[in-house]
């Protein structure tokens, strides 16, 4: 598992950039999943999001969405991936 980046680390890196560098598009690259692209938004999570363990497709769900398809015991086994209010970067 790679080291997780703290928001303070991101702020430090941004503070070191020139005005020109800060005008560039923000992109991401994932070594683990061979993904890359452009960041489209940043903000706070509006709801807690859960991962069901299903990889096809690999999606995150709100509790309301989970209650439509799963029973209480199944839901208890799911992983919280993003807590409501967490800072998130969207792509």
Secondary structure, 3 states (H helix, E strand, C coil): CCCCCCHHHHHHHHHCCCHHHHCCCCEEEECCCCEEEECCEEEECCCCEEECCCCCCCCEECHHHHHHHCCHHHHHCCEEEECCCCEEEEC
